[in-house]
Amino acid sequence: MAEFHDAQLISMWPFPFPYAQLSLLLTVLHMMISPLIMVQYTRWVWSACFLTCVSVVSVVALNIISLELENPFGEDHNDLPANEVHDHFRDSLLVLSDPDNWQVPRLLQNATLDFGHLKKRRDSQRNTIADFLKD
């Protein structure tokens, strides 16, 4: 139940707005400054374009991932199935509250409890699929 409450807190508390705005500003700043820096460190224009593209795409991808993680519950493809988890939890509670399920299982009177006998019996059983296919 505590995990469910923690999940609710994640969905109720939005990400801090100033942090999100600063992250967007730094991403845009990185997009503008990165080509100038790459030109200084490379000889060819194409290598500067390629390295800038890799750098900018990486930063933008991290920003998109953080936006997706900000709201993990919803109707997107990558969102957590909160409704299904909740339904499964309710079904499990119903099973646990059923008085027929409260009975403790008991061994039969003729059950073997001797470890040596159980081990010998297990070793004499068929252990591989090939043994089953021989018949």
C-alpha positions in Angstrom: 0.0 0.0 0.0 2.9 2.3 0.7 4.2 1.8 -2.9 0.8 2.8 -4.3 0.8 5.9 -2.2 4.4 6.8 -3.4 3.2 6.3 -7.0 0.3 8.7 -6.4 2.7 11.3 -5.0 4.8 11.1 -8.2 1.7 11.7 -10.3 0.3 14.5 -8.1 3.5 16.6 -7.6 4.6 18.3 -10.9 8.2 18.8 -11.7 9.4 22.3 -10.5 8.6 24.8 -13.2 11.8 26.9 -12.9 13.9 23.7 -13.2 12.1 22.7 -16.4 12.5 26.2 -17.9 16.2 26.3 -17.0 16.6 22.9 -18.6 14.9 24.1 -21.8 17.0 27.3 -21.8 20.2 25.3 -21.4 19.2 22.9 -24.2 18.6 25.8 -26.6 21.8 27.4 -25.5 23.6 24.2 -26.2 22.1 24.0 -29.7 23.4 27.5 -30.5 26.9 27.3 -29.0 27.8 23.7 -29.8 28.4 24.3 -33.6 30.7 27.2 -32.8 32.8 25.1 -30.4 32.9 22.0 -32.8 34.2 24.2 -35.6 37.1 25.2 -33.4 38.0 21.6 -32.5 37.7 19.9 -35.9 39.3 20.5 -39.3 36.4 19.7 -41.6 32.9 21.2 -41.7 31.2 17.8 -42.1 32.8 16.4 -39.0 31.8 19.5 -37.0 28.2 19.1 -38.3 28.2 15.4 -37.4 29.6 15.9 -33.9 27.2 18.8 -33.3 24.2 16.7 -34.5 25.2 13.8 -32.1 25.7 16.2 -29.2 22.4 18.1 -29.7 20.4 15.0 -30.4 21.7 13.4 -27.2 20.8 16.4 -25.1 17.3 16.7 -26.7 16.7 13.0 -26.2 17.5 13.3 -22.5 15.1 16.2 -22.3 12.3 14.2 -24.0 13.0 11.2 -21.7 12.7 13.5 -18.7 9.4 14.9 -20.0 8.1 11.3 -20.4 9.2 10.4 -16.9 7.5 13.5 -15.4 4.1 11.9 -15.9 4.4 8.1 -15.7 0.6 7.5 -15.6 -1.6 8.2 -18.6 -2.5 6.9 -22.0 0.8 7.0 -23.8 2.5 3.8 -25.1 5.3 4.0 -22.4 3.1 4.9 -19.4 2.6 2.5 -16.5 -0.6 0.5 -16.6 -2.0 1.9 -13.3 -5.6 0.8 -13.9 -4.6 -2.8 -14.6 -2.3 -2.9 -11.6 -5.1 -1.5 -9.4 -7.6 -4.0 -10.7 -5.1 -6.9 -10.1 -4.5 -5.5 -6.5 -8.3 -5.4 -5.9 -8.7 -9.0 -7.2 -5.9 -10.2 -4.9 -7.5 -8.5 -1.9 -10.8 -10.3 -2.8 -9.0 -13.6 -2.9 -7.3 -13.0 0.4 -10.6 -12.0 2.1 -12.4 -15.2 1.0 -12.8 -17.4 4.1 -12.4 -20.5 2.0 -8.8 -19.5 1.4 -7.9 -19.2 5.1 -7.5 -23.0 5.5 -4.0 -24.1 6.2 -2.9 -27.1 4.0 -2.1 -30.3 5.9 0.0 -33.3 4.9 -1.6 -36.7 4.5 -1.1 -39.2 7.3 0.9 -41.5 4.9 3.2 -38.7 3.6 7.0 -39.6 3.6 9.1 -37.1 5.6 12.4 -39.1 5.6 15.0 -37.1 3.6 17.0 -40.1 2.5 13.9 -41.9 1.2 12.7 -38.8 -0.6 16.1 -38.3 -2.3 16.3 -41.9 -3.4 12.8 -41.7 -4.8 13.7 -38.5 -6.7 16.8 -40.0 -8.1 14.9 -43.0 -9.4 12.4 -40.8 -11.3 12.9 -39.7 -14.9 14.9 -36.5 -15.1 15.2 -35.6 -18.7 12.9 -35.1 -21.7 14.8 -37.7 -23.6 13.7 -40.3 -20.9 10.1 -39.3 -21.6 10.5 -39.5 -25.4 11.9 -43.1 -25.2 8.5 -44.5 -24.2 
